Amino acid sequence: MNYIFSAIFLYFFLGFLLYIFQRRIVFNKSGHPGAPKDYNLDNTEEVYIKTEDNLKLLSWYHKGNNSLPLLVYFHGNSFHIGDRAYRIQRYIEKNWSVLLVSWRGFGGNEGNPTEKNLYKDAEAVLKWIKNNTEFKFKELVIYGESLGSGAAVEMGTKYEFLSIVLEAPFTSINDIAKKRYKIFPTKYLVKDKFDNFSKIDKITSPLLIISGKKDEIVPHEHSIKLYDKAKVIKKSVFIDEAIHNNLYDFGIEKDVIGFNLKLWK
């Protein structure tokens, strides 16, 4: 009998810890990335994007050729924007403009990341672009990497862009948690839903989904489900040998650029 009570206590205790600390798992906050020059990003400046709740988001902006799109990069749940420098470098080398956004709580930014707050940050980014650049929304490529796919999809339900690119996206945080923590009723425990699946058929911009079939973090089937449900012009790039974080080893920037140039003016 004592074993039964101990097991019940342990179950509820672990469930309580999971509920309390879940945002440390979903949002693995990071320190200051340094300066763009530390990553050999030429002609890339630090900008600070003000949110509606008066936070300033450190981001990096490169102004490229006016006749090419602006790629707006929403990063994933770990590391800082410096760790994405080698990725955006590939677009910069092709004369694209790039805005690499750092969420609140990441890259030394103040504030606490939550689903609601990331949407605030994304809205602030679009406002900054409208007020500080010549780019129209129809000239933007909204790029969502993993966790960033949640903000990209949410913005896609509200605005029309040149395209939305989702790298290793998920159907929802609950779907990931449900598979990872099978013994717990995650549906009732997850605070930040990021329910991409319920929204993907509401976006109005062309869609490119990129995923590795051996993704060990977000199962590849999430990308398949999102792609199948989307109703817009769409393309998938599913790479047999790729995992979650090595998609650029397979040159996916060529797919991003090619897809968007076909849509461009």
VOMIVO-654699 format. One record per atom (N, C-alpha, C): y, x, z. Coordinates in steps of 0.2 Angstrom, whole numbers, padded with zeros to 4 digits, always signed. Atoms other than C-alpha are relative to their C-alpha. Layout:
YXZ
...
! end
This chain:
-0006+0004+0000
+0000+0000+0000
+0006+0004+0000
-0006-0004+0000
+0012+0014+0004
+0001+0003-0007
-0001-0002+0006
+0009+0021-0013
+0004-0005-0005
-0003+0005+0004
+0014+0005-0021
+0008-0001+0002
-0007+0000-0002
+0030+0004-0011
+0004+0006-0002
-0003-0006+0002
+0034+0022-0015
+0001+0000-0007
-0001+0001+0007
+0031+0019-0033
+0006-0004-0002
-0006+0005+0001
+0043+0004-0033
+0006+0003+0001
-0006-0004-0002
+0056+0014-0024
+0002+0005-0005
-0002-0005+0005
+0055+0028-0036
+0002-0003-0007
-0002+0003+0006
+0056+0017-0051
+0007-0003+0000
-0007+0003+0000
+0072+0008-0045
+0005+0006+0001
-0004-0006-0001
+0079+0025-0039
+0002+0003-0006
-0001-0003+0007
+0077+0033-0056
+0004-0004-0005
-0003+0004+0005
+0083+0018-0065
+0008+0000+0003
-0007+0000-0003
+0099+0018-0053
+0003+0007-0003
-0003-0007+0002
+0102+0037-0057
+0001+0000-0008
-0001+0001+0007
+0100+0033-0076
+0006-0004-0001
-0006+0005+0001
+0113+0019-0075
+0006+0004+0002
-0006-0004-0002
+0125+0030-0065
+0002+0005-0004
-0002-0007+0004
+0124+0046-0075
-0001-0001-0008
+0001+0001+0007
+0121+0038-0092
+0006+0003-0005
-0005-0002+0005
+0138+0043-0099
+0001+0008+0000
+0000-0007+0001
+0135+0061-0095
-0005+0002-0005
+0005-0001+0006
+0120+0060-0107
+0003-0002-0007
-0003+0002+0006
+0129+0050-0120
+0006+0004-0002
-0006-0004+0001
+0145+0060-0119
+0000+0007+0004
+0001-0006-0003
+0142+0078-0116
+0006+0004-0001
-0007-0003+0001
+0160+0084-0114
+0000+0007+0000
-0001-0007+0002
+0166+0101-0119
+0007+0003+0002
-0006-0004-0002
+0179+0114-0115
+0005+0001-0007
-0005-0001+0005
+0194+0120-0126
-0004+0005-0005
+0004-0004+0005
+0188+0127-0143
+0003+0006-0002
-0004-0006+0002
+0201+0140-0145
+0004-0002-0006
-0004+0001+0006
+0212+0141-0161
-0004+0000-0007
+0004+0000+0006
+0207+0137-0179
-0001+0007-0003
+0000-0007+0002
+0211+0156-0183
-0006+0003+0003
+0006-0003-0003
+0197+0160-0172
-0007-0001-0004
+0006+0002+0004
+0185+0152-0184
+0001+0001-0008
-0001-0002+0007
+0193+0159-0200
+0002-0006-0004
-0003+0006+0003
+0201+0142-0204
+0007+0002-0002
-0007-0001+0003
+0216+0147-0215
+0004-0006-0001
-0005+0005+0002
+0231+0136-0216
-0002-0007+0004
+0002+0006-0004
+0224+0124-0202
+0004+0000+0006
-0004+0001-0005
+0235+0118-0189
-0002-0004+0006
+0002+0005-0006
+0233+0111-0171
+0005-0006+0000
-0005+0005-0001
+0240+0094-0170
-0003-0004+0006
+0002+0004-0006
+0240+0082-0155
+0002-0007-0002
-0001+0007+0002
+0237+0064-0158
+0000-0005+0006
-0001+0004-0006
+0244+0052-0146
-0004-0007+0000
+0004+0006-0001
+0233+0037-0140
+0005-0006+0003
-0003+0005-0003
+0239+0020-0135
+0001+0000+0008
-0001-0001-0007
+0236+0025-0117
+0002+0007+0002
-0004-0006-0001
+0246+0040-0118
-0004+0007+0001
+0003-0007+0000
+0233+0054-0120
+0002+0003-0007
-0001-0004+0006
+0235+0068-0132
-0006+0003-0002
+0006-0002+0003
+0220+0072-0143
+0001+0006-0004
+0000-0006+0004
+0219+0090-0149
-0004-0001-0006
+0003+0000+0006
+0214+0090-0167
+0002+0005-0005
-0002-0005+0005
+0214+0102-0182
+0001-0003-0007
-0001+0003+0007
+0222+0097-0199
+0002+0006-0005
-0001-0004+0006
+0221+0106-0215
+0003-0004-0006
-0003+0004+0005
+0232+0100-0229
-0002+0004-0007
+0003-0003+0006
+0223+0103-0246
+0004-0002-0006
-0002+0003+0007
+0226+0097-0264
+0002-0007+0001
-0002+0007+0000
+0236+0081-0265
-0004-0005-0004
+0004+0004+0005
+0225+0075-0279
-0007-0001+0002
+0007+0001-0002
+0209+0075-0268
+0001-0003+0007
+0000+0005-0006
+0204+0064-0253
+0001+0004+0007
+0000-0002-0007
+0207+0067-0234
-0006-0002+0003
+0006+0001-0003
+0191+0069-0225
+0001+0000+0008
-0002+0000-0007
+0193+0063-0207
-0007+0000+0004
+0006-0002-0003
+0179+0070-0196
-0001-0002+0007
+0001+0002-0007
+0173+0061-0180
-0007+0003+0002
+0006-0004-0002
+0161+0073-0171
-0005-0004+0004
+0005+0002-0004
+0145+0070-0161
+0001+0000+0007
+0000+0001-0007
+0141+0069-0143
+0000+0007+0004
+0000-0007-0003
+0140+0088-0139
+0004+0005-0003
-0004-0006+0002
+0150+0104-0141
+0007-0003-0002
-0007+0001+0001
+0168+0105-0147
+0002+0001-0008
-0001-0001+0007
+0177+0105-0164
-0001+0006-0003
+0001-0006+0002
+0176+0123-0165
-0007+0001-0003
+0007+0000+0002
+0157+0121-0167
-0001-0004-0007
+0000+0003+0007
+0161+0111-0183
+0004+0003-0005
-0004-0004+0005
+0172+0124-0191
-0004+0002-0006
+0003-0002+0006
+0159+0130-0202
-0002-0006-0005
+0001+0006+0005
+0156+0112-0209
+0006-0001-0004
-0006+0002+0004
+0174+0108-0213
+0002+0006-0004
-0002-0006+0004
+0176+0126-0220
-0002-0002-0007
+0003+0001+0007
+0165+0120-0235
+0005-0005-0004
-0004+0004+0004
+0177+0106-0239
+0007+0003-0001
-0007-0004+0001
+0193+0117-0236
-0001+0004-0006
+0001-0005+0006
+0185+0129-0249
+0001-0004-0007
+0000+0004+0006
+0185+0115-0261
+0007-0004-0001
-0007+0003+0000
+0204+0111-0258
+0001-0007+0003
-0001+0007-0004
+0201+0095-0248
+0004+0001+0006
-0004+0000-0007
+0212+0090-0234
-0005-0002+0005
+0004+0002-0005
+0203+0088-0218
+0003-0001+0007
-0002+0001-0006
+0207+0081-0201
-0006+0000+0005
+0006+0000-0004
+0194+0086-0188
+0002-0002+0007
-0002+0004-0006
+0196+0075-0172
-0004+0002+0006
+0004-0001-0007
+0192+0079-0154
+0001-0006+0004
+0000+0006-0005
+0188+0064-0143
+0003+0002+0006
-0002-0001-0007
+0195+0062-0126
-0006+0002+0004
+0006-0003-0004
+0185+0072-0114
-0003+0006-0003
+0003-0005+0004
+0180+0084-0127
+0006+0005-0002
-0005-0004+0003
+0189+0100-0133
+0006+0002+0005
-0006-0001-0004
+0199+0101-0117
+0005-0005+0001
-0005+0006+0000
+0207+0084-0120
-0002-0003+0007
+0001+0004-0006
+0210+0074-0104
-0003-0007-0002
+0003+0006+0001
+0202+0057-0102
-0007-0001+0000
+0007+0001+0000
+0185+0049-0101
-0002-0004-0006
+0003+0003+0006
+0175+0045-0116
-0004-0006+0002
+0005+0006-0001
+0167+0027-0117
+0000-0003-0007
+0000+0003+0006
+0163+0016-0132
+0007-0003-0002
-0007+0003+0001
+0180+0007-0130
+0005+0005-0001
-0005-0006+0001
+0190+0023-0128
-0001+0004-0006
+0001-0003+0006
+0182+0031-0143
+0003-0004-0006
-0003+0004+0005
+0188+0016-0153
+0008+0000+0000
-0007-0001-0001
+0205+0018-0146
+0002+0007-0003
-0002-0006+0003
+0205+0036-0151
+0000+0000-0008
+0001+0001+0007
+0199+0032-0169
+0006-0004-0003
-0005+0004+0002
+0213+0019-0170
+0007+0005+0000
-0006-0004-0001
+0226+0032-0164
+0000+0005-0006
+0000-0004+0006
+0220+0044-0178
+0002-0003-0006
-0002+0004+0007
+0222+0031-0192
+0008-0001+0001
-0008+0001-0001
+0240+0028-0185
+0003+0006-0001
-0003-0006+0001
+0244+0046-0185
+0000+0002-0007
+0000-0001+0007
+0238+0048-0203
+0005-0004-0003
-0005+0004+0003
+0249+0034-0208
+0007+0002+0001
-0007-0002-0002
+0264+0041-0199
+0002+0007-0002
-0001-0007+0001
+0262+0059-0203
-0003+0003-0006
+0002-0003+0007
+0254+0061-0220
+0002-0005-0005
-0001+0005+0006
+0255+0053-0237
-0006-0003-0002
+0007+0003+0001
+0237+0048-0237
+0000-0008+0001
+0002+0007-0001
+0233+0029-0239
-0007+0000+0002
+0007+0001-0002
+0218+0022-0231
-0005+0001-0005
+0004+0000+0006
+0210+0020-0248
-0001+0007-0002
+0001-0007+0001
+0211+0039-0249
-0003+0004+0005
+0003-0003-0006
+0202+0043-0233
-0008-0001-0001
+0007+0000-0001
+0184+0048-0231
-0002+0000+0007
+0001+0000-0007
+0179+0043-0214
-0007+0002+0002
+0006-0003-0001
+0165+0054-0208
-0002+0000+0007
+0002+0001-0007
+0155+0050-0193
-0007+0004+0001
+0005-0004-0002
+0143+0063-0186
-0004-0003+0006
+0004+0003-0005
+0129+0055-0175
+0004-0004+0004
-0004+0004-0005
+0139+0048-0160
+0006-0002-0004
-0006+0002+0004
+0154+0048-0172
-0001-0005-0005
+0002+0005+0005
+0145+0036-0183
+0002-0007+0003
-0002+0007-0003
+0149+0022-0170
+0007-0001-0001
-0007+0001+0001
+0168+0025-0172
+0001-0002-0007
+0000+0001+0007
+0166+0026-0191
-0001-0007-0002
+0002+0007+0001
+0157+0010-0192
+0005-0005+0002
-0005+0005-0002
+0169+0001-0181
+0006+0000-0004
-0006-0001+0004
+0184+0007-0191
-0002-0004-0007
+0001+0002+0007
+0175+0002-0207
-0001-0008+0000
+0000+0007+0000
+0174-0016-0201
+0007-0003+0000
-0007+0002-0001
+0193-0017-0199
+0004+0002-0006
-0004-0003+0006
+0199-0006-0214
-0004+0002-0005
+0003-0002+0006
+0195-0002-0231
+0002+0008-0002
-0001-0007+0001
+0193+0017-0235
-0003+0002-0007
+0003-0002+0006
+0188+0027-0250
-0008+0000+0001
+0007+0000-0002
+0171+0029-0241
-0001+0001+0007
+0002-0002-0007
+0162+0030-0225
-0007+0004-0001
+0005-0004+0000
+0150+0044-0223
-0003+0001+0007
+0003+0000-0006
+0137+0043-0209
-0006+0006+0000
+0005-0005+0000
+0127+0059-0204
-0004-0001+0006
+0004+0001-0006
+0112+0056-0193
+0002-0006+0004
-0003+0005-0004
+0118+0039-0187
-0006-0004+0003
+0005+0004-0004
+0109+0027-0175
+0001-0007-0001
-0001+0008+0001
+0106+0008-0176
+0004-0002+0007
-0004+0002-0007
+0113+0007-0157
-0003+0005+0005
+0002-0004-0006
+0112+0017-0141
-0005-0003+0003
+0006+0004-0003
+0101+0004-0134
-0007+0002-0003
+0006-0001+0004
+0088+0007-0148
-0002+0007+0002
+0002-0007-0001
+0088+0026-0144
-0003+0000+0007
+0002+0000-0007
+0087+0023-0125
-0006-0004+0001
+0007+0004-0001
+0073+0010-0127
-0006+0004-0002
+0006-0005+0002
+0062+0023-0135
-0001+0006+0004
+0000-0006-0004
+0067+0037-0124
-0002-0002+0007
+0001+0002-0007
+0066+0027-0107
-0004-0006+0000
+0004+0006+0001
+0052+0015-0111
-0001-0005+0006
+0002+0004-0006
+0049+0009-0093
+0006-0004+0003
-0005+0004-0003
+0066+0003-0090
+0003-0005-0005
-0003+0006+0004
+0075-0013-0096
+0007+0003-0003
-0006-0004+0002
+0088-0002-0106
+0005-0005-0003
-0005+0005+0003
+0096-0018-0114
+0005-0002+0005
-0004+0002-0006
+0103-0022-0097
+0004+0006+0003
-0002-0006-0003
+0107-0004-0092
+0006+0003-0004
-0005-0004+0004
+0117+0003-0107
+0007-0003+0000
-0008+0002+0000
+0136+0003-0105
+0003+0000-0006
-0004-0001+0007
+0141+0009-0122
-0005-0001-0005
+0006+0003+0005
+0131-0001-0135
+0001+0004-0007
+0000-0003+0007
+0138+0007-0151
-0005-0004-0005
+0005+0004+0003
+0129-0007-0160
+0001+0000-0008
-0001-0001+0007
+0130+0000-0178
-0004-0005-0004
+0004+0004+0004
+0116-0011-0184
+0003-0007-0001
-0003+0007+0000
+0125-0028-0180
+0007+0000-0004
-0007-0001+0003
+0141-0021-0189
-0001+0002-0007
+0000-0004+0006
+0135-0011-0204
+0000-0005-0006
-0001+0005+0006
+0134-0027-0216
+0007-0003+0000
-0006+0002+0000
+0152-0030-0211
+0005+0005-0003
-0005-0005+0003
+0160-0014-0218
+0001-0002-0007
-0002+0001+0006
+0169-0015-0234
+0001+0006-0005
+0000-0006+0004
+0169+0003-0240
-0006+0002-0002
+0006-0003+0002
+0157+0012-0250
-0003+0005+0005
+0003-0003-0006
+0144+0020-0239
-0005+0006-0002
+0005-0006+0001
+0134+0037-0239
-0003+0001+0006
+0003-0001-0006
+0121+0039-0226
-0005+0007-0001
+0004-0006+0000
+0113+0057-0223
-0004+0001+0006
+0005-0001-0006
+0098+0060-0212
-0006+0004-0002
+0006-0004+0001
+0084+0072-0209
-0006-0004+0002
+0006+0003-0001
+0067+0065-0210
-0004+0002+0007
+0003-0003-0006
+0062+0076-0195
+0005+0000+0006
-0005+0000-0006
+0077+0072-0184
-0004-0002+0006
+0003+0001-0007
+0071+0074-0166
+0004-0003+0005
-0005+0003-0005
+0086+0066-0158
+0001-0008-0002
+0000+0007+0002
+0089+0050-0168
-0005-0001-0006
+0006+0001+0005
+0073+0044-0177
+0003-0002-0007
-0003+0001+0007
+0076+0044-0196
+0000-0007-0002
+0000+0007+0001
+0071+0026-0196
+0006-0004+0001
-0007+0004-0002
+0088+0021-0189
+0004+0000-0007
-0004-0001+0006
+0096+0028-0205
-0003-0005-0006
+0003+0004+0005
+0084+0018-0216
+0002-0007+0001
-0002+0007-0001
+0088+0002-0207
+0007-0002-0001
-0007+0001+0001
+0106+0004-0208
+0002+0000-0008
-0001+0000+0007
+0105+0008-0226
-0002-0006-0004
+0003+0006+0003
+0094-0007-0230
+0005-0006+0001
-0004+0006-0002
+0106-0019-0221
+0007+0000-0003
-0007-0001+0003
+0123-0012-0229
+0000-0004-0006
-0001+0004+0006
+0130-0023-0243
+0004+0003-0005
-0005-0003+0005
+0142-0011-0251
-0003+0004-0005
+0003-0006+0004
+0140+0002-0264
-0002+0005+0004
+0003-0004-0005
+0129+0014-0256
-0005+0005-0003
+0005-0005+0002
+0119+0030-0257
-0003+0003+0006
+0004-0004-0006
+0106+0039-0246
-0002+0007-0002
+0003-0007+0001
+0102+0057-0244
-0004+0001+0006
+0005-0001-0006
+0086+0059-0234
-0004+0006-0002
+0003-0007+0002
+0080+0077-0233
-0006+0001+0004
+0007-0001-0003
+0062+0080-0229
-0001+0004+0006
+0001-0005-0005
+0063+0095-0219
+0005+0001+0005
-0005-0001-0004
+0079+0093-0210
-0001-0004+0007
+0000+0003-0007
+0081+0089-0191
+0008-0002+0001
-0007+0004-0001
+0097+0082-0182
+0006+0005-0001
-0006-0004+0000
+0108+0097-0182
+0000+0005-0005
+0000-0005+0005
+0104+0107-0197
+0001-0002-0007
-0001+0003+0007
+0109+0096-0212
+0004+0004-0004
-0004-0004+0005
+0122+0108-0218
-0004+0006-0002
+0005-0005+0003
+0108+0121-0220
-0002-0002-0007
+0003+0002+0006
+0103+0110-0235
+0006-0002-0005
-0006+0001+0005
+0121+0109-0243
+0002-0007-0001
-0002+0007+0001
+0125+0091-0239
+0007-0001-0002
-0007+0001+0002
+0143+0094-0242
+0001-0001-0008
+0000+0001+0008
+0139+0094-0261
-0001-0008-0001
+0002+0007+0000
+0132+0076-0258
+0007-0004+0002
-0006+0003-0002
+0148+0071-0249
+0005+0000-0005
-0006-0001+0005
+0160+0078-0262
-0002-0004-0006
+0002+0003+0007
+0150+0072-0277
+0000-0008+0001
+0000+0007-0001
+0148+0054-0270
+0008-0002+0000
-0007+0002-0001
+0167+0053-0266
+0004+0001-0006
-0003-0002+0006
+0173+0061-0282
-0001-0006-0005
+0002+0006+0005
+0164+0047-0292
+0004-0006+0002
-0004+0006-0002
+0174+0034-0282
+0008+0002+0000
-0007-0002+0000
+0191+0044-0283
+0004-0002-0006
-0005+0002+0005
+0205+0037-0293
-0003+0000-0007
! end
